[in-house]
Amino acid sequence: MLKIDRLSVEEARILIDGATRKSNDMGIPMCIAVTDEAGDLISFDRMNGGKISSISIAIDKAFTAAAARNPTHVYNQLCQPGQPTFGIHVTNEGHFCIIGGGFPVKVNGTVVGGIGISSGTALQDIEVAEAALVYFYEKTGLKA
């Protein structure tokens, strides 16, 4: 029997709160998705003004980060023609996202979920996701 560690709804809300705080500081309304360790959606928030097109992108970023166990921007570099992972972006029924802004959420070295941010530039999305993770670890006292 396997024991699975995953984020709770309450912990997902902490990540969303951290992302919302950073987004407000930056003045960029974001779409924020949090998934479990398998990439299935736990919680989602679209801030007032968050782009409609960013809803599915944020969810796909969180899915990719959790399921692939890596930040999404890593695959942007690896998914170029001639690279070993070229084409991965069209897998998983098109849900595999290579745009920056998705990060796995780890606790004690184990991936327990993913967070995906979208509506800014890829660099802005990354900044918000990283801030959400810092906020999460501060609030919960958990270690990555």
N, C-alpha and C positions, 0 to 999 in steps of 0.2 A: 504494500500500500504506500502510495506517495503522499507526502505532506506538502501542500502548496501554500507558499506565503504570497499574499496579495494585499493590495491597498483596500482599506475600507472606504465606504462612502464618506465618512467623516474626514479621513485622511485626504481623499480626493478633493474635498471642499477646501482644505488647508492649502493645497497646491493651487487651486483656482483663486483663492484669496490672495496668495502671494503674487500670482501672475496679474491679477486685477490691480493690485497696489502699484506694481512696477509700470503697468500699462498706463494707469492714471498719471503717474509721475512723468511719463514720456509724452503724454497727451495723444496716445494712439489707442483707440478702442480695438480690442482684439477678440477673436474667437479662441476659446480655450477648451481643450479636450483632455480628459484623463481616462486611461484605460487600465485594465488589470494586466497581469503578467503575460497573458495570451493575446493581448491587443483588443480585447472586447471592451466597449465603452462602459465606464462607470458613471461619469458625470461630464456635463458639457455646459458652457456658458458663453453666450454671445453678448458682449458688452454693447450698450447703445452705440450705434454707429459702426459696429463690426461688419466687415464686408460679407455679403451673402455668399459670394464665391469662396470665402474662407472657411465656411462651416465644414464642408467635406474635407478641405485641405488640412485643417487642424486635427480632425478625427483620423485622417490617414497618417499624419505625422506621428500622432500618439501610438497608433497601431504599429507602424514600422519600428519606432523606437523600442517598444516593448517586445514585439515578436522577434525582431532581428537582434535585439540586445545591444544596439549601438545608436548614437546620435544620427539623425537623418543626414546631416551635412557630410558625414563620412562617405556616404554612398554617392554623393554628387561627384566627388573626385574619382571614385572607383567605377562609376557607370558611364565612362566615356568610351567611344568606339575603340576597339583594340584592347580594352582592359578586361580582366577576367570576369567581372560582374556586369559587363555591358548587357543590357536587356532586363536587368532585375526590376527596373522601374515599371515594367508592364506585367509583372507577375502578380499573384494574389488578386486576380480580377481587377487589376489596375489600382489597387489600394497601397502598393508599396511606394512610398514617397521619398524622393531624394533631395527635397528642398529643406534647407536649414530651418530649425525651429522645433524639432522633435527630439526628446531625450528620454532614455530609460530612467526609471526611478528605482534606485537600488537601496536596499537595507542590508547592512552587513555583507556586502558583496553579492547579494542575490537580487535579481531583477524582480520587483514586485508590481511593476506597472510602467506606464509611459505617460508623458505629457506632450501635447502638441499645441503650438501657438501659431496663429496665422492672422494676418491683416496688415502687417507692416512689411518692410523689406525682410529678406531672409536674415540679415544681421540683426535687425530689430527684434524679430521673432526669437532668435537665439538668445538675445539679451534678456528678454522677458522670461523665457523658459529657465534660463540659468538662475535668475532672481527668484523664480517660484521654487526652485529646488533648494536654494539657500534658505528661504523663508520656511519651507517645509522642515528641514533639518533643525532649524532654530526652534520652531514651535513644538516639534514632537520630541526632540532630544535624541532622535534616532541617528545612526551613523550610516553613511553611504557604504 
